[in-house]
Amino acid sequence: MKKIKLIYLTLLIISSGCGGQSKNHDETDLKRSSTNHHNMVDNLNSAKEIESLISTVDHRFKNFKVNESLKFSDKECQHLCDSLKIKPWIKADFDGNGYNDLLIVGNWGDHAVICLMDSGEDKFYIKPITRRSFQDCTFPVVQVIGQTPVIINYSRSEPDWRNHKTERLLIADTLVFQFGDFVEFNHLPAKHTIERIEYSTGPCFGSCPIFEMTINSDRKATFKAEEYNKMKGNFSSIIDFI
């Protein structure tokens, strides 16, 4: 993850080579492999067609709207969008299966960026890129590293009110599709021996599940369900790897 002051945005764009994106939102094909198969994504040429397909893929996104105009009330967000030459949608084979996927900037109750993934034979599913509330200034740029399309996801940091820091930084995350999801790209991954994986969640302004989970290298897993889970209590098991 990179953090850059917003004042250096122009320099960042030049140095990262993002200027190659056109303001025009005509379809762009970024091929991850030399053999691409034709699919429904290739036939999409308008916001209405994209919205129609999204609503049939996942009913939760039936109210999703493509932000075709790319207009924002926040002047800083508008400047960021214009400077990065963002497109409303981009076609690329992110998962490397030979079928084009679709990265979309739109609105889903609030500003949202999603990726419509084709798992093959026109079987689609949706992967959200924006996954937090109030990500009102998040914009994706697609680049190719080797033969792999990656998403450079630009967003603004939140002010640190507790420490009286109001300065907002520009965060640039490079995302690549691996292990069934978009994860941060690492061009030099280190080899580690994992002893234990721990994960926990906290409360939110709603009914977010609160739990603690631990997975040991011997495959023993524990799960402590505290609030807003289907069950409540302490659970343990041995993970059976296939």
C-alpha positions as CSV (number, residue, x, y, z in Angstrom):
1,M,0.0,0.0,0.0
2,K,1.3,3.4,-0.9
3,K,0.3,6.7,0.7
4,I,0.9,9.9,-1.2
5,K,-0.2,13.5,-0.4
6,L,-3.0,14.6,-2.7
7,I,-0.9,17.6,-3.9
8,Y,1.4,15.2,-5.6
9,L,-1.4,13.5,-7.6
10,T,-0.2,14.7,-11.0
11,L,3.3,13.5,-10.4
12,L,2.0,10.1,-9.2
13,I,-0.1,9.7,-12.4
14,I,2.9,10.5,-14.6
15,S,5.2,8.2,-12.8
16,S,2.8,5.3,-12.7
17,G,2.0,5.4,-16.4
18,C,-1.7,5.8,-16.0
19,G,-2.0,8.4,-18.7
20,G,-2.6,5.8,-21.3
21,Q,-6.3,5.5,-20.3
22,S,-8.6,7.4,-22.6
23,K,-11.4,9.7,-21.3
24,N,-13.7,7.9,-23.8
25,H,-15.5,4.9,-22.1
26,D,-15.5,2.8,-25.3
27,E,-14.7,-0.8,-24.5
28,T,-11.1,-1.7,-23.7
29,D,-9.9,-5.3,-24.0
30,L,-6.9,-6.1,-21.8
31,K,-6.0,-9.8,-22.4
32,R,-4.4,-11.8,-19.7
33,S,-3.6,-14.7,-22.0
34,S,-3.1,-15.2,-25.7
35,T,-6.4,-17.2,-26.0
36,N,-9.6,-15.3,-25.2
37,H,-13.1,-16.8,-25.6
38,H,-16.0,-14.7,-26.6
39,N,-18.6,-14.1,-23.9
40,M,-21.5,-11.9,-23.0
41,V,-19.2,-9.2,-21.6
42,D,-17.8,-8.7,-25.1
43,N,-21.3,-7.8,-26.4
44,L,-21.9,-5.1,-23.7
45,N,-21.7,-1.6,-25.1
46,S,-24.0,0.6,-22.9
47,A,-24.7,1.3,-19.3
48,K,-28.2,0.0,-19.7
49,E,-27.0,-3.4,-21.0
50,I,-24.5,-3.6,-18.1
51,E,-27.1,-2.8,-15.5
52,S,-29.5,-5.4,-17.0
53,L,-26.9,-8.1,-16.8
54,I,-25.8,-7.2,-13.2
55,S,-29.4,-7.4,-12.0
56,T,-29.8,-10.9,-13.4
57,V,-26.5,-12.1,-11.9
58,D,-27.2,-11.0,-8.4
59,H,-30.6,-9.6,-7.2
60,R,-28.8,-7.7,-4.4
61,F,-27.4,-5.4,-7.1
62,K,-30.7,-4.8,-9.0
63,N,-30.5,-1.1,-8.1
64,F,-26.8,-0.7,-9.1
65,K,-26.3,2.1,-11.6
66,V,-23.3,2.7,-13.9
67,N,-21.9,6.2,-13.3
68,E,-21.7,6.9,-17.0
69,S,-21.2,10.6,-16.6
70,L,-18.5,10.3,-13.9
71,K,-19.8,13.4,-12.2
72,F,-19.2,14.0,-8.4
73,S,-20.4,16.7,-6.0
74,D,-17.1,16.6,-4.2
75,K,-14.7,18.8,-6.1
76,E,-11.6,16.9,-4.8
77,C,-13.1,13.6,-6.0
78,Q,-14.0,15.1,-9.3
79,H,-10.4,16.4,-9.8
80,L,-9.1,12.9,-8.8
81,C,-11.4,11.2,-11.3
82,D,-10.6,13.6,-14.1
83,S,-6.8,13.5,-13.4
84,L,-6.7,9.7,-13.5
85,K,-8.9,9.7,-16.7
86,I,-11.2,7.1,-15.2
87,K,-13.6,5.1,-17.4
88,P,-17.1,4.0,-16.3
89,W,-16.2,0.4,-17.2
90,I,-13.2,-1.6,-18.5
91,K,-13.1,-5.1,-19.9
92,A,-10.2,-7.4,-18.9
93,D,-9.6,-11.0,-18.1
94,F,-8.7,-10.6,-14.4
95,D,-8.8,-14.2,-13.4
96,G,-6.9,-15.6,-16.4
97,N,-9.5,-18.1,-17.5
98,G,-9.8,-16.8,-21.1
99,Y,-13.0,-14.9,-20.6
100,N,-13.3,-11.1,-20.2
101,D,-14.5,-9.7,-16.9
102,L,-16.0,-6.2,-16.4
103,L,-14.7,-3.6,-13.9
104,I,-17.5,-1.0,-13.3
105,V,-17.7,2.4,-11.5
106,G,-21.2,3.1,-10.4
107,N,-23.6,3.8,-7.5
108,W,-25.2,1.2,-5.2
109,G,-26.9,3.4,-2.7
110,D,-23.5,5.2,-2.6
111,H,-20.4,5.3,-4.7
112,A,-19.3,1.8,-5.5
113,V,-16.8,-0.1,-7.7
114,I,-17.5,-3.7,-8.6
115,C,-16.1,-6.3,-10.9
116,L,-18.4,-8.7,-12.9
117,M,-16.5,-11.9,-13.1
118,D,-17.1,-14.7,-15.7
119,S,-16.2,-18.1,-14.3
120,G,-16.8,-19.7,-17.8
121,E,-19.7,-20.4,-20.0
122,D,-21.4,-17.1,-19.2
123,K,-21.7,-18.0,-15.5
124,F,-21.2,-14.7,-13.7
125,Y,-20.6,-13.5,-10.1
126,I,-19.8,-10.1,-8.6
127,K,-16.7,-9.1,-6.6
128,P,-17.0,-5.7,-4.9
129,I,-13.8,-3.6,-5.0
130,T,-15.2,-1.0,-2.6
131,R,-16.0,-2.9,0.6
132,R,-16.2,-0.2,3.3
133,S,-18.8,2.4,4.0
134,F,-18.2,6.0,2.7
135,Q,-15.6,5.1,0.1
136,D,-16.9,8.1,-1.9
137,C,-13.6,8.8,-3.6
138,T,-12.3,5.5,-4.9
139,F,-11.2,5.1,-8.5
140,P,-9.7,2.1,-10.3
141,V,-7.1,2.2,-13.1
142,V,-6.2,-1.0,-15.0
143,Q,-2.6,-1.7,-15.9
144,V,-0.9,-4.9,-17.2
145,I,2.1,-6.4,-15.4
146,G,3.6,-9.0,-17.6
147,Q,0.4,-10.5,-19.1
148,T,-1.7,-10.0,-16.0
149,P,-4.2,-7.1,-15.7
150,V,-4.1,-5.5,-12.3
151,I,-6.2,-2.8,-10.7
152,I,-4.5,0.2,-9.2
153,N,-7.2,1.3,-6.8
154,Y,-6.9,5.0,-5.7
155,S,-8.7,6.3,-2.7
156,R,-8.5,9.0,0.0
157,S,-7.6,8.2,3.5
158,E,-9.8,9.3,6.3
159,P,-8.7,12.2,8.6
160,D,-7.3,11.1,12.0
161,W,-9.5,13.2,14.2
162,R,-8.3,11.6,17.4
163,N,-4.8,12.9,16.8
164,H,-6.0,16.2,15.3
165,K,-4.7,15.3,11.8
166,T,-7.0,16.5,9.1
167,E,-4.7,15.9,6.2
168,R,-6.1,13.4,3.7
169,L,-3.6,11.1,1.8
170,L,-4.0,9.4,-1.5
171,I,-3.8,5.6,-1.1
172,A,-2.8,3.5,-4.1
173,D,-3.4,-0.3,-3.8
174,T,-2.4,-2.7,-6.5
175,L,-4.9,-5.5,-6.7
176,V,-4.6,-8.8,-8.6
177,F,-7.1,-11.6,-8.8
178,Q,-5.7,-14.7,-6.9
179,F,-7.1,-17.4,-4.6
180,G,-10.7,-16.5,-5.7
181,D,-10.6,-12.8,-4.8
182,F,-8.8,-9.5,-5.4
183,V,-5.7,-9.3,-3.2
184,E,-2.8,-6.9,-2.9
185,F,-0.2,-7.6,-5.6
186,N,3.2,-8.7,-4.4
187,H,5.9,-9.1,-7.1
188,L,8.4,-10.6,-4.7
189,P,6.4,-12.9,-2.3
190,A,8.4,-14.3,0.6
191,K,8.1,-17.9,1.5
192,H,6.9,-18.3,5.1
193,T,6.1,-21.2,7.3
194,I,2.7,-20.3,8.8
195,E,2.3,-21.3,12.5
196,R,-1.1,-19.8,13.1
197,I,-3.7,-17.6,11.4
198,E,-5.8,-15.4,13.7
199,Y,-8.8,-13.3,12.6
200,S,-11.3,-11.3,14.7
201,T,-14.0,-8.7,14.1
202,G,-15.4,-5.9,16.2
203,P,-18.7,-4.1,16.5
204,C,-20.2,-1.7,14.0
205,F,-23.2,0.6,13.7
206,G,-25.5,-2.3,13.1
207,S,-25.6,-6.1,13.4
208,C,-22.1,-7.0,12.1
209,P,-21.0,-10.5,13.3
210,I,-18.5,-10.3,16.2
211,F,-16.2,-13.3,16.4
212,E,-12.6,-14.6,16.9
213,M,-11.1,-17.3,14.8
214,T,-7.8,-19.2,15.0
215,I,-6.4,-21.8,12.7
216,N,-3.2,-23.6,13.7
217,S,-0.6,-25.3,11.5
218,D,-1.8,-28.7,12.8
219,R,-5.2,-27.8,11.2
220,K,-6.9,-27.3,14.6
221,A,-9.4,-24.4,14.3
222,T,-11.3,-22.6,17.1
223,F,-14.2,-20.2,16.6
224,K,-15.5,-17.9,19.3
225,A,-18.9,-16.5,18.2
226,E,-19.8,-13.6,20.4
227,E,-22.7,-11.6,18.9
228,Y,-24.8,-11.5,15.7
229,N,-23.7,-14.9,14.4
230,K,-26.0,-17.8,13.5
231,M,-24.8,-19.5,16.6
232,K,-23.2,-18.3,19.9
233,G,-20.4,-19.9,21.9
234,N,-17.0,-21.5,21.5
235,F,-16.4,-24.1,18.8
236,S,-13.4,-26.2,17.6
237,S,-12.7,-28.6,14.8
238,I,-10.0,-30.1,12.7
239,I,-9.9,-28.7,9.1
240,D,-10.0,-31.5,6.6
241,F,-7.9,-30.5,3.6
242,I,-8.9,-32.0,0.3
